């Protein structure tokens, strides 16, 4: 319990201390925001700050901080380190910079932002990369909640899935204040109830479970066959740093009324997601009394069943009326996370294609031109094995985060030439360069190479990225 509370306190302190440092370095101004300059009644709409925060949080808090955190918990309480320090020094920086740079550049999609600062080759790569990632995200966050709804209601998943797809279509097509801004507060209440309920159940010892304290050892049930580096850092994904967030931040950059609201909205939402991930990682090893029990449960029933069992167990007790109500509220919170990320994933894919091809989106027919094929592809991919789609999503997601962090470093170097501000995103960019390259060389869905090759190769790739950055910025100036 002490470890969990210490990690929770560190996340909160990190927002107020390091978040303030990042904000000060970036330097918000009184310049009119895109929401005020380009108000079109569809995507550029000034919204109340609390709604912008809630939408941003629900946009980014998909299955990653739940399913990903449960997967990361298989390595034991050491996952707390990655969730806490990844959120503060990587994820928060990534989300804040991607949102604020987009805001400064008229709310452009992240692919356009990266291309502006990294050149035409990276622009083309990012356009392809972003659309692929967003469709994968939309697919993952379509099948995941469909399975959870089926588990909760008893309705066949083949019936639930088309209903989720129809909702995604409407959320992708309609103005942002028609569905998303109107219903997200309700989803937000479910999300808060879920997080507080699960955390309270653990802290008050519901079910007689004991929260484990910190161990740095690899406690994965498969032992050395599943090394912490780099597998845990990819598995946790959205709970520490996520490239997907950079595709969502521009959506809210088009709705902010003041640049100074960037820290509570972008950095604050990431810290909130880190807290959700911390809760679920702790819940996994606590409820199943260790990584062995958690691993067996995941293997037997999958993450959906594990989530359901934890909700019932910590929210009132299995078999009781209060337990059922508590589990239902918690499950609704869990379902709200992926649904409210999946819908905006397809929306962001539409905006990315529109920015790419220069097609304005005020007219509904022009929005249909992108929405129909995107949702059709998502529907087809939803028939694939969830675990396969998730693994490719995780690596693509973290690779995008690495690219965006390097973009943030270039931006800060160019705009803050008389300071070392670029170090703030450059350090996590180097780290994520090593993580992503090592993973794809080593993973079963990658090149399946041995650690004797992948570890040094990952380090070399990270150093190479740093050298390329230095040559194009610091050394070029000298």
C-alpha positions in Angstrom: 0.0 0.0 0.0 2.8 2.4 0.8 4.3 1.9 -2.7 1.0 2.6 -4.4 0.3 5.8 -2.3 3.8 7.0 -2.9 3.4 6.5 -6.7 0.0 8.3 -6.6 1.5 11.2 -4.7 4.4 11.5 -7.1 2.1 11.7 -10.1 0.1 14.5 -8.5 3.2 16.4 -7.4 4.7 15.9 -10.9 1.7 17.7 -12.5 2.1 20.8 -10.3 6.0 20.9 -10.4 7.3 19.5 -13.7 4.1 20.4 -15.5 4.6 24.0 -14.5 8.2 23.8 -15.7 7.2 22.5 -19.1 4.5 25.2 -19.4 7.0 27.9 -18.4 9.5 26.7 -21.0 7.0 26.6 -23.8 5.6 30.1 -22.9 1.8 30.5 -23.4 0.8 33.8 -24.9 -2.4 35.9 -25.3 -2.5 35.2 -29.0 -6.1 34.2 -30.2 -6.5 30.5 -30.5 -7.7 28.6 -33.6 -11.1 28.0 -31.9 -11.7 31.8 -31.9 -10.1 32.5 -35.3 -11.5 29.7 -37.3 -14.8 28.9 -35.6 -16.7 26.7 -38.2 -19.3 25.1 -36.1 -18.0 21.6 -36.8 -14.4 21.0 -35.6 -13.3 24.5 -34.6 -15.6 25.4 -31.7 -14.7 27.2 -28.5 -15.8 25.0 -25.6 -15.8 25.4 -21.8 -12.5 24.4 -20.2 -14.0 21.6 -18.1 -15.5 20.1 -21.2 -12.3 20.3 -23.1 -10.4 18.6 -20.3 -13.1 15.9 -20.0 -13.1 15.2 -23.7 -9.3 15.2 -23.9 -9.1 12.7 -21.0 -11.8 10.4 -22.5 -10.2 10.7 -25.9 -6.8 9.5 -24.7 -7.9 7.1 -21.9 -8.8 4.1 -24.0 -8.0 0.4 -23.3 -4.3 1.3 -22.8 -4.4 2.4 -19.1 -6.6 -0.6 -18.4 -5.7 -3.6 -20.6 -2.2 -2.3 -21.0 -1.7 -1.7 -17.3 -3.0 -5.2 -16.5 -0.5 -6.6 -19.0 2.3 -4.5 -17.6 1.4 -5.6 -14.0 2.6 -9.2 -15.0 6.1 -7.9 -14.4 5.1 -6.9 -10.8 5.1 -3.6 -8.9 8.2 -2.4 -10.9 5.7 -1.3 -13.5 4.8 1.6 -11.1 8.2 3.2 -12.0 7.4 3.3 -15.7 3.8 4.5 -15.2 4.9 7.3 -12.8 8.1 8.5 -14.4 6.9 7.8 -17.9 3.8 9.9 -17.3 5.7 12.8 -15.8 8.8 13.1 -18.0 7.6 11.5 -21.3 3.8 11.2 -21.6 3.0 14.6 -20.1 5.7 16.4 -22.1 4.5 14.6 -25.3 0.9 15.4 -24.9 1.5 19.1 -23.9 3.8 19.8 -26.7 1.8 18.0 -29.4 -1.3 19.9 -28.3 0.3 23.3 -27.9 2.4 23.2 -31.1 -0.8 22.2 -33.0 -2.6 25.1 -31.3 0.1 27.5 -32.4 -0.2 26.2 -36.0 -4.0 26.6 -36.4 -5.0 23.2 -35.0 -3.3 21.2 -37.7 -3.2 17.4 -37.4 0.0 15.9 -35.9 1.2 14.6 -39.3 1.2 18.2 -40.7 2.9 19.5 -37.5 5.7 16.9 -37.8 6.1 17.5 -41.5 6.4 21.2 -40.9 9.3 20.8 -38.6 10.9 17.5 -39.8 10.7 17.9 -43.6 8.7 16.5 -46.5 9.9 12.9 -46.1 8.7 12.8 -42.5 5.5 14.5 -43.6 4.7 11.7 -46.0 5.7 9.0 -43.5 3.6 10.6 -40.7 0.5 10.9 -42.9 0.6 7.2 -43.6 1.7 6.3 -40.1 -1.0 8.4 -38.4 -3.9 7.1 -40.5 -2.8 3.5 -40.0 -2.4 4.0 -36.3 -5.8 5.7 -36.0 -7.6 3.0 -37.8 -5.9 0.4 -35.7 -6.8 2.3 -32.6 -10.4 2.6 -33.7 -10.5 -1.1 -34.4 -9.0 -2.1 -31.1 -11.3 0.3 -29.2 -14.3 -1.1 -31.2 -13.8 -4.8 -30.4 -12.7 -4.3 -26.8 -15.8 -2.4 -25.5 -18.0 -4.6 -27.6 -16.7 -7.6 -25.8 -17.1 -5.9 -22.4 -20.7 -4.8 -23.2 -21.5 -8.4 -24.3 -20.0 -9.7 -21.0 -22.0 -7.2 -18.9 -25.4 -7.6 -20.7 -25.3 -11.2 -22.1 -26.0 -9.9 -25.6 -24.0 -11.6 -28.4 -20.9 -9.6 -29.4 -22.0 -10.0 -33.1 -25.0 -7.8 -32.2 -23.1 -5.3 -30.0 -20.3 -4.7 -32.5 -22.4 -3.2 -35.3 -24.1 -0.9 -32.7 -20.7 0.4 -31.6 -19.7 0.8 -35.3 -22.8 2.9 -35.9 -22.1 5.2 -32.9 -18.5 5.6 -34.2 -19.8 6.6 -37.6 -22.1 9.3 -36.1 -19.3 10.6 -33.8 -16.9 10.8 -36.7 -19.3 12.6 -39.0 -21.3 15.1 -36.8 -20.1 18.4 -35.3 -18.0 17.9 -32.2 -20.6 19.5 -29.9 -23.5 17.3 -31.2 -22.5 14.0 -29.5 -19.0 14.2 -28.1 -19.3 17.4 -26.1 -22.8 16.5 -25.0 -22.4 12.9 -23.7 -18.8 12.9 -22.6 -19.6 14.4 -19.2 -21.8 11.3 -18.5 -19.0 9.0 -19.5 -16.7 11.0 -17.4 -18.8 10.4 -14.3 -18.6 6.7 -15.0 -14.8 6.9 -15.4 -14.4 8.7 -12.1 -16.6 6.3 -10.3 -14.7 3.4 -11.8 -11.3 4.7 -10.7 -12.3 5.8 -7.2 -14.2 2.6 -6.6 -11.4 0.2 -7.6 -8.9 2.3 -5.7 -11.1 2.4 -2.6 -11.7 -1.3 -2.7 -7.9 -2.0 -2.7 -7.1 0.5 0.0 -9.8 -0.7 2.3 -8.9 -4.3 1.8 -12.2 -5.5 0.2 -12.0 -9.2 -0.2 -9.1 -9.6 2.1 -6.5 -8.8 -0.6 -3.1 -7.2 0.3 -1.5 -4.6 -2.0 2.1 -5.6 -2.7 5.0 -3.2 -2.1 7.8 -2.4 -4.5 10.0 -5.2 -5.9 12.5 -4.4 -8.8 12.8 -8.1 -9.8 11.1 -9.5 -12.9 8.1 -11.2 -11.5 6.6 -12.2 -14.9 5.1 -15.8 -14.7 7.2 -16.7 -17.8 10.4 -15.4 -16.1 13.4 -14.5 -18.3 11.5 -15.4 -21.4 9.7 -12.1 -21.0 12.3 -9.5 -20.0 11.3 -6.1 -18.6 13.3 -4.3 -21.2 11.8 -3.6 -23.7 8.5 -5.6 -23.4 7.0 -3.9 -20.4 7.6 -0.4 -21.9 5.6 -1.3 -25.0 2.9 -3.3 -23.2 1.8 -0.5 -20.8 1.6 1.9 -23.8 -1.0 4.6 -23.1 -0.5 4.5 -19.3 2.9 6.1 -19.6 3.4 7.7 -23.0 1.4 7.2 -26.2 1.7 8.5 -29.7 -2.0 8.1 -30.1 -2.5 11.1 -27.8 -0.7 13.3 -30.2 -3.4 12.5 -32.8 -6.1 13.5 -30.3 -4.5 16.7 -28.9 -5.1 18.7 -32.1 -8.9 18.0 -31.8 -8.9 19.9 -28.5 -6.4 22.4 -29.8 -9.3 23.5 -32.1 -11.5 24.0 -29.0 -9.3 25.8 -26.4 -10.1 29.4 -25.8 -6.8 30.4 -24.2 -3.2 29.0 -24.5 -2.8 29.0 -20.7 -5.4 26.3 -20.5 -2.9 23.9 -22.2 -1.3 22.6 -19.0 -4.5 21.5 -17.2 -6.0 20.1 -20.4 -3.0 18.3 -22.1 -0.5 17.7 -19.3 -3.3 17.3 -16.7 -5.2 14.7 -18.8 -2.1 12.6 -19.2 -1.4 12.6 -15.5 -5.0 11.6 -14.9 -4.6 8.7 -17.3 -1.4 7.8 -15.5 -3.4 7.6 -12.3 -5.9 5.3 -14.0 -3.1 3.0 -15.2 -1.6 3.0 -11.8 -4.9 1.9 -10.2 -5.4 -0.9 -12.7 -1.8 -2.2 -12.5 -2.1 -2.3 -8.7 -5.6 -3.9 -9.0 -4.3 -6.7 -11.1 -1.5 -7.9 -8.8 -3.6 -7.2 -5.7 -6.9 -8.9 -6.6 -5.1 -12.1 -7.9 -2.6 -12.0 -5.1 0.5 -11.8 -7.3 1.6 -12.0 -10.9 1.1 -15.7 -11.1 -2.7 -15.5 -10.4 -3.0 -12.5 -12.7 -1.2 -14.4 -15.5 -3.4 -17.4 -15.1 -6.6 -15.3 -15.2 -5.5 -13.4 -18.3 -4.6 -16.7 -20.0 -7.9 -18.3 -19.1 -10.5 -15.5 -19.7 -8.6 -12.6 -21.3 -8.5 -9.0 -20.1 -12.3 -8.5 -20.4 -13.0 -11.2 -17.9 -10.2 -10.0 -15.6 -11.7 -6.5 -15.6 -15.2 -7.8 -14.8 -13.9 -10.0 -12.0 -11.9 -7.1 -10.5 -14.9 -4.7 -10.7 -17.2 -7.2 -9.0 -14.6 -8.1 -6.4 -13.6 -4.6 -5.4 -17.0 -2.8 -5.8 -19.1 -4.7 -3.3 -18.6 -8.4 -3.4 -19.7 -11.1 -5.8 -23.3 -12.2 -5.7 -24.7 -9.2 -3.8 -26.9 -6.5 -5.1 -24.5 -3.7 -4.2 -21.7 -5.7 -5.8 -23.7 -6.0 -9.0 -24.4 -2.2 -9.0 -20.8 -1.4 -8.2 -19.5 -3.7 -10.9 -22.0 -2.3 -13.4 -20.8 1.3 -12.7 -17.2 0.3 -12.8 -17.7 -1.6 -16.1 -19.4 1.4 -17.6 -16.4 3.4 -16.7 -14.1 0.8 -18.3 -16.4 0.7 -21.4 -16.4 4.5 -21.6 -12.6 4.7 -21.9 -12.2 2.8 -25.2 -15.5 4.0 -26.8 -14.6 7.6 -26.2 -11.2 7.0 -27.7 -12.3 4.9 -30.6 -14.8 7.4 -31.8 -12.3 10.3 -31.9 -9.7 8.0 -33.4 -11.8 7.7 -36.5 -12.6 11.5 -36.3 -8.9 12.3 -36.1 -8.3 10.0 -39.1 -10.9 12.0 -41.0 -9.2 15.3 -40.1 -5.7 13.9 -40.9 -6.9 12.9 -44.4 -8.7 16.2 -44.8 -5.6 18.2 -43.9 -3.5 16.0 -46.2 -5.7 16.5 -49.2 -6.8 20.1 -48.4 -10.5 19.3 -48.2 -12.5 21.6 -45.9 -14.9 19.7 -43.6 -17.8 22.1 -43.1 -20.0 20.3 -45.6 -21.4 16.9 -44.5 -20.9 15.3 -47.9 -17.2 16.0 -47.7 -17.0 14.5 -44.2 -18.9 11.4 -45.6 -16.2 11.0 -48.3 -13.7 10.1 -45.6 -15.9 8.7 -42.8 -17.4 5.9 -44.9 -14.2 4.2 -46.1 -12.5 4.6 -42.7 -15.3 3.0 -40.8 -15.6 0.2 -43.4 -11.9 -0.7 -43.0 -12.3 -0.6 -39.2 -15.3 -3.0 -39.5 -13.2 -5.4 -41.6 -10.2 -5.3 -39.2 -12.5 -5.9 -36.2 -12.9 -9.5 -37.4 -9.2 -10.1 -36.7 -7.7 -11.6 -33.5 -7.8 -8.8 -30.9 -4.4 -9.8 -29.5 -2.7 -9.5 -32.9 -4.2 -6.1 -33.6 -3.2 -4.9 -30.1 0.5 -5.9 -30.4 0.9 -4.0 -33.7 -1.0 -1.1 -32.3 1.2 -0.9 -29.2 4.5 -0.8 -31.2 3.1 1.7 -33.8 1.8 3.8 -30.9 5.1 4.0 -29.1 7.0 4.7 -32.4 4.7 7.6 -33.1 5.4 8.9 -29.6 9.1 8.8 -30.3 8.7 10.7 -33.5 6.6 13.4 -31.9 9.0 13.8 -29.0 11.8 14.5 -31.5 9.5 17.0 -33.2 9.0 18.7 -29.9 12.7 18.9 -29.4 13.2 20.5 -32.9 10.4 22.9 -32.2 11.8 24.1 -28.9 15.3 24.4 -30.3 14.0 26.6 -33.1 11.8 28.8 -30.9 13.9 28.9 -27.8 17.4 29.2 -29.3 19.0 30.8 -26.4 18.1 28.0 -23.9 18.4 24.3 -23.4 14.6 23.8 -23.5 14.9 21.1 -26.2 16.4 18.8 -23.6 13.0 18.3 -22.0 11.6 16.3 -25.0 15.0 15.1 -26.3 15.7 12.9 -23.3 12.5 10.9 -23.4 12.9 10.8 -27.2 16.2 9.1 -26.9 14.8 6.6 -24.4 11.8 5.8 -26.6 14.0 5.4 -29.7 15.9 2.7 -27.8 12.6 1.1 -26.6 10.8 0.9 -30.0 13.8 -0.2 -32.0 14.8 -2.9 -29.5 11.2 -4.2 -29.3 10.6 -4.5 -33.1 13.9 -6.4 -33.5 13.1 -8.7 -30.6 9.3 -9.2 -30.6 7.5 -12.3 -32.1 5.6 -9.9 -34.5 9.0 -8.3 -35.4 12.3 -9.8 -36.4 12.6 -12.3 -33.5 16.3 -11.6 -32.9 18.2 -12.5 -29.7 18.8 -10.0 -27.0 22.5 -10.2 -27.7 21.7 -8.4 -30.9 18.6 -6.3 -30.1 20.0 -4.6 -26.9 23.1 -3.1 -28.5 21.2 -2.4 -31.7 18.6 -0.4 -29.8 21.3 1.6 -28.1 23.0 2.3 -31.4 19.7 3.4 -33.0 19.0 5.8 -30.1 22.5 7.3 -30.3 22.1 7.6 -34.1 18.8 9.6 -33.6 20.5 11.8 -31.1 23.4 12.5 -33.5 21.0 13.3 -36.4 19.1 15.7 -34.1 22.4 17.4 -33.0 23.7 17.7 -36.5 20.5 19.4 -37.7 20.2 21.7 -34.7 22.9 22.3 -32.1 26.0 21.4 -34.1 24.6 23.2 -37.2 24.4 26.4 -35.2 27.9 26.0 -33.9 
